Amino acid sequence: MSQKKNWVYQPKDITVARGIGYGLTDLMGGGWNNIVSGVIFAFVLSQGINPAFAGAITGIGRIVDAIFTLFFGAITDGFYKTKLGQRFGRRHFFMLLGGILFAVLFPLFWIQSDDWHYYLIIYIAIEIAIAMILIPWETLPTEMTDDYNKRTVLSGSRMFISATGTAIVFLVLAALKRMENPNAYLITGIIWTVIFVVAIFVSYRTTWERPLTPEFIAELESQPKLSLGAFVKKTVSDYFSTFKNKAFRKHLAIYLLSFTGKDFYSTMLPTFIICCIHGAKADTPWTLQALSVFGILATLGAAKLMLTHGPKYLFTISYTTLIITMVGYFLTWAFQVKNAVWVLIIISILYQCARAILEFTPWNVFPFIPDVDRIMTRGDRAGVYASVMTFFRKSTGALASWIAGILLAEIGFDSKTMLDLNSTPHNVQVGIALIFFVAPVVLFALSLFTAWKFRLNRETHAVLKAEINRLEAGGSKDDVTPEAKEVVEELTGHPYQESWPDQPLT
């Protein structure tokens, strides 16, 4: 099929509607991450499985998947060599395949079992299917446009919808738990599957990729074919090379520290609420998590502030608020507030607004990271950067749940007998509260410190992009302006003369 007739290569105007079409996949992306950190651990514990093994399911599963992810971005970058890639798009082919696998696998996880190995196997398969969807999908803003404001429309829509996905996840589960439905998890899992698969298909049909121009194909065909060993070696080398990018190092540190803090919160919240808080019921943790619906409003505000104030401002608001709310949760327990649910609702609304900004900001910054790499290498490596971010995100997410499970086992928590406040010994309550409080606060504080030194924003990106355009047009590096030189050196972490090498990175 000619590219002229193939919708996947036909650029269109980026409107709010198309931004929503792109972002719908994050109903699953945002929803799944919150299912992993906030639901799976609690679900597996409810089957009477030891907390260390419950943490190991997502721990081992995400590490296996992270290894797969490490190479998958490079596979999508080069998939346009194949007939399938040319026909369906190097990104879109895997979005479609992953969506089909997800639809089959996801409901199977919520079947009751006392064998943790069953959950581990299904979980690994689901994570791989999701990686096949999200890694290519995350590169699409770079494929679709290089305009800052249009990319912000895409990324902003994505984060708004991610907040919606988080709310849907917990609202559905909270409602079924309140009805005391014995199959609440299974029914919820089926509902989630239908919603997520429809969203993925809409994104698949409403987005596009950079056209395969004759020049692009000629460049592709000039590259030598690599053996498996050479491919692995080159891929590992490419991934390590991303850490030469100063802006990316800081961005990755902010991203991982803050998201891991959020993971500790989500993993530990159900246990903390049920076993430590007076007046809590079975649906209380999920009701508090469902307050993420307020995060939708926060995301709308964050989209405007991203344009007017930049990412550092959003980082500061988010992490400061998160630390304050964690202190509020801890004090509610420490002072043994009676019937504390209404107090926790107020605290949770503030937390969810700050969490929404936490999730919104890094992925709005990400589309501009490959441009920093572009001036360093003259390469087109958005897929490589997306893979590295996803790899480390999954690894640290696994670490949070695994450590939480191990710590719960160490303090003597028994998922078979400690089912509420009255059945949980005081010393175990103290341990639960400390795990819940200390880890997120430390990680949010480190995120805040790192964010204060982050300089990639709308203004510096505009200077960077103008310099790239000038060099691409044949301009000399000797004619660089002082402002462009300062920005390039600050963002890359290298002397200006090392930028825009004579031989582009292949």
Secondary structure, DSSP 8 states (H G I E B T S, - for coil): --GGG-GGG------HHHHHHHHTHHHHHHHHHHHIIIIIHHHHHHTT--HHHHHHHHHHHHHHHHHHHHHHHHHHHTGGGSHHHHHH-TTHHHHHHHHHHHHHHGGGGGS--S-HHHHHHHHHHHHHHHHHHHHHHHTHHHHH---HHHHHHHHHHHHHHHHHHHHHHHHHHHHHHHTT-TTHHHHHHHHHHHHHHHHHHHHHHH-------HHHHHHHHTS----HHHHHHHHHHHHHHGGG-HHHHHHHHHHHHHHHHHHHHHHHHHHHHHHHSTT--TTHHHHHHHGGGHHHHHHHHHHHHHHHT-HHHHHHHHHHHHHHHHHHHHHHHHTT-TTTHHHHHHHHHHHHHHHHHHHHHHHHHGGGHHHHHHHHHS---HHHHHHHHHHHHHHHHHHHHHHHHHHHHHTT--TTT--STTTS-HHHHHHHHHHHHHHHHHHHHHHHHHHTT---SHHHHHHHHHHHHHHHTT--GGG--HHHHHHHHHHHSS-GGGSS-SS---
